[in-house]
Structures are given as C-alpha cells and as structure tokens.
C-alpha cells in the first residue's frame, strides 16, 4: 500500500504476474499520464490512483475476475477523459470517479449491479451516462448519499435502460430541483 504515493513517476509498466494494486499505491502521482493494467489484475485498492491529476488514459484488465472499482480509485483524476469499464465489473465504489472533471462519457457495463454514492459526483464535463437495468443497488433516500451524477455538464443526459431506475435518480418528485436527487435536475435530463 502507498508504495509510489506522491512520487513523480510518469509511466508505469506492470509484470504479467501482478494480481492486485494496493490501496493508495499510485495516489497523488501528479505526473502519471497512462495506466495499462494487465489482464492478470483482479483488484484495484481504495484510492489506488486517486488524485493523479495528469492521468488521461486507463486501460482496465479484461478478465472475468476483475469485478469491482473500489472507493476513490480514480477520484480527482482531472485529466481523465474517457473510460471503458469492462463487462466483468459489477460494482463501482463510493466516489470512484468523483471529481474527474474532464470525463465526458460513461457507458456502464450490462452486468453492473451496484453504483455507490457520489460515484461520478462533480464530473462537470460528463455529457452522457448509461445505466443498465441490472443496476438496482443504488443509494436511495432523502439525503445526499444518492448524488451519483450530481454536477454533470449543462444539457447532459442520463440514459436509463429501465423505467424502474427513475426512482433512484429522481427522489424528490414534488421538488425536482431538490438536492436530494441523484443528479442536477436543472441541467441534466433523464431518458428511458
């Protein structure tokens, strides 16, 4: 854990035997620009790449054992523009991509079941997100915990594969501008 935290490395190469990236291993590496994870990786720890402000590209492993992107894994990676989350991922942890202000689009995998609170909070360039019907474990309640997509770009759209997902995103039907909703209702539309 924290092996390379706050160092000035700009690139990283992993051996084929690497199975996990520990908690905070590369967090706050301000010069790190690209991460290509080998197919042997099955887990990424909390805050593993959090705060890597120049990180532009992440290539996730393509194996069926890689199932979760944990808490704060890529939080505040402000140069990250696109992510291709593998089909094997079923869980996106709390604030996993929070504050990724250059991120423009997110296509969540069809097998996804859990999107934790504030997963994409403050991603101010995000113009489109797709939530599959399988994502039924989404924070729900009259508090700020459900603000998964709060702060998306103006005129953005969240595509819902299933009408049943509306209840998770629009939690205050009497006050659409409420901060209780999972997105900013004055700038973002829902589409089913």
C-alpha positions as CSV (number, residue, x, y, z in Angstrom):
1,X,0.0,0.0,0.0
2,X,1.1,3.6,-0.8
3,X,4.3,2.3,-2.4
4,X,4.6,5.1,-5.0
5,X,2.3,7.7,-3.4
6,X,3.2,11.3,-4.3
7,X,6.1,10.3,-6.4
8,X,6.9,12.0,-9.8
9,X,6.6,8.8,-12.0
10,X,5.1,9.5,-15.4
11,X,4.6,5.9,-16.6
12,X,4.2,2.5,-15.1
13,X,4.6,-0.9,-16.5
14,X,3.2,-4.0,-14.8
15,X,4.6,-7.5,-15.0
16,X,2.2,-10.2,-16.1
17,X,2.1,-11.8,-12.6
18,X,0.6,-8.7,-10.9
19,X,-2.8,-9.6,-9.4
20,X,-3.7,-6.5,-7.4
21,X,-2.9,-2.8,-7.0
22,X,-2.9,-1.9,-3.3
23,X,-4.6,0.9,-1.5
24,X,-3.2,4.3,-2.4
25,X,-0.3,2.7,-4.4
26,X,-0.2,5.5,-7.0
27,X,-2.3,8.1,-5.4
28,X,-1.3,11.7,-6.0
29,X,1.3,10.9,-8.6
30,X,1.0,14.2,-10.3
31,X,3.0,13.2,-13.4
32,X,1.4,9.8,-14.1
33,X,-0.4,10.0,-17.5
34,X,-1.3,6.5,-18.6
35,X,-2.1,3.2,-16.8
36,X,-2.5,-0.1,-18.7
37,X,-3.4,-2.8,-16.3
38,X,-2.5,-6.4,-17.4
39,X,-5.2,-9.0,-17.7
40,X,-3.8,-10.7,-14.6
41,X,-5.1,-7.9,-12.3
42,X,-8.2,-8.8,-10.4
43,X,-8.4,-5.9,-7.9
44,X,-7.6,-2.3,-7.5
45,X,-7.4,-1.0,-3.9
46,X,-9.1,2.1,-2.5
47,X,-7.7,5.4,-3.8
48,X,-5.1,3.4,-5.9
49,X,-4.9,6.2,-8.5
50,X,-6.8,8.9,-6.7
51,X,-5.5,12.4,-7.2
52,X,-3.4,11.6,-10.3
53,X,-4.1,14.9,-11.9
54,X,-2.5,14.3,-15.3
55,X,-3.8,10.7,-15.7
56,X,-5.5,10.7,-19.1
57,X,-5.8,7.1,-20.0
58,X,-6.7,3.9,-18.1
59,X,-7.0,0.6,-19.7
60,X,-8.7,-1.9,-17.4
61,X,-7.9,-5.7,-17.4
62,X,-10.2,-7.8,-19.5
63,X,-10.7,-10.9,-17.3
64,X,-13.9,-12.2,-15.6
65,X,-12.3,-11.9,-12.1
66,X,-12.0,-8.1,-12.3
67,X,-15.4,-7.2,-10.8
68,X,-15.1,-4.0,-8.8
69,X,-13.7,-0.5,-9.0
70,X,-13.4,0.5,-5.3
71,X,-13.8,3.6,-3.3
72,X,-11.9,6.7,-4.5
73,X,-9.9,4.6,-7.0
74,X,-9.8,7.4,-9.6
75,X,-11.1,10.3,-7.5
76,X,-9.9,13.7,-8.7
77,X,-8.1,12.4,-11.8
78,X,-8.9,15.7,-13.5
79,X,-7.4,14.8,-16.9
80,X,-9.2,11.5,-17.4
81,X,-11.4,12.0,-20.5
82,X,-12.9,8.5,-21.2
83,X,-13.2,5.2,-19.5
84,X,-14.2,1.9,-20.9
85,X,-15.4,-0.1,-17.9
86,X,-15.1,-3.9,-18.6
87,X,-18.2,-6.0,-18.8
88,X,-17.0,-8.1,-15.8
89,X,-17.4,-5.1,-13.4
90,X,-20.5,-5.4,-11.2
91,X,-19.6,-2.8,-8.6
92,X,-18.5,0.9,-8.7
93,X,-17.5,2.1,-5.3
94,X,-18.1,5.3,-3.5
95,X,-16.6,8.4,-5.2
96,X,-14.7,6.0,-7.6
97,X,-14.7,8.7,-10.3
98,X,-15.7,11.7,-8.3
99,X,-14.1,15.0,-9.5
100,X,-12.9,13.6,-12.8
101,X,-13.7,17.0,-14.4
102,X,-12.5,16.1,-17.9
103,X,-14.6,12.9,-18.2
104,X,-17.2,13.2,-20.9
105,X,-18.9,9.9,-21.3
106,X,-19.6,6.8,-19.2
107,X,-21.0,3.6,-20.5
108,X,-21.6,1.3,-17.6
109,X,-21.4,-2.5,-18.1
110,X,-24.5,-4.5,-18.6
111,X,-23.7,-6.7,-15.6
112,X,-23.3,-3.8,-13.2
113,X,-25.4,-4.2,-10.0
114,X,-24.1,-1.6,-7.6
115,X,-23.3,2.1,-8.0
116,X,-22.2,3.6,-4.7
117,X,-22.8,7.1,-3.6
118,X,-21.1,10.0,-5.4
119,X,-19.5,7.6,-7.9
120,X,-19.4,10.3,-10.6
121,X,-20.1,13.4,-8.4
122,X,-18.7,16.7,-9.7
123,X,-17.7,15.3,-13.2
124,X,-18.5,18.7,-14.8
125,X,-17.7,17.7,-18.4
126,X,-19.8,14.5,-18.3
127,X,-22.4,14.9,-21.0
128,X,-23.8,11.3,-21.2
129,X,-24.2,8.3,-18.9
130,X,-25.9,5.0,-19.5
131,X,-27.3,3.0,-16.5
132,X,-28.1,-0.7,-17.2
133,X,-31.3,-2.3,-15.9
134,X,-29.2,-4.6,-13.7
135,X,-28.0,-1.6,-11.6
136,X,-30.6,-2.0,-8.8
137,X,-28.2,-1.4,-5.8
138,X,-28.1,2.4,-6.0
139,X,-28.2,4.7,-2.9
140,X,-31.8,5.7,-2.2
141,X,-33.1,8.1,0.4
142,X,-33.7,11.7,1.2
143,X,-30.1,12.7,1.8
144,X,-27.0,13.5,-0.2
145,X,-25.8,9.9,-0.3
146,X,-27.6,9.2,-3.6
147,X,-25.9,12.0,-5.6
148,X,-24.2,9.7,-8.1
149,X,-24.2,12.1,-11.0
150,X,-24.5,15.5,-9.3
151,X,-22.7,18.2,-11.2
152,X,-22.7,16.8,-14.7
153,X,-22.3,19.2,-17.7
154,X,-25.1,21.5,-18.8
155,X,-27.5,19.9,-21.3
156,X,-26.3,16.4,-20.3
157,X,-28.4,13.2,-20.4
158,X,-28.6,10.1,-18.2
159,X,-29.9,7.1,-20.2
160,X,-31.8,4.6,-18.1
161,X,-32.3,1.1,-19.6
162,X,-35.3,0.5,-17.4
163,X,-38.1,2.8,-16.1
164,X,-37.7,1.3,-12.7
165,X,-34.4,3.2,-12.3
166,X,-36.2,6.6,-12.3
167,X,-37.0,6.2,-8.6
168,X,-33.3,6.1,-7.8
169,X,-32.4,9.2,-9.8
170,X,-35.5,11.4,-9.1
171,X,-36.1,11.0,-5.4
172,X,-38.0,14.3,-4.8
173,X,-40.9,14.3,-7.2
174,X,-42.5,17.3,-5.5
175,X,-39.4,19.4,-5.8
176,X,-37.4,18.5,-9.0
177,X,-34.6,21.0,-8.1
178,X,-34.1,19.3,-4.8
179,X,-30.6,18.4,-3.7
180,X,-32.0,15.0,-2.7
181,X,-32.0,13.9,-6.4
182,X,-29.2,11.8,-7.8
183,X,-28.3,14.4,-10.5
184,X,-28.7,18.1,-11.1
185,X,-32.3,18.3,-12.5
186,X,-31.9,21.9,-13.9
187,X,-29.0,20.9,-16.2
188,X,-29.4,17.2,-16.8
189,X,-32.2,15.1,-18.5
190,X,-33.3,11.6,-17.9
191,X,-34.1,9.4,-20.9
192,X,-35.6,5.9,-20.8
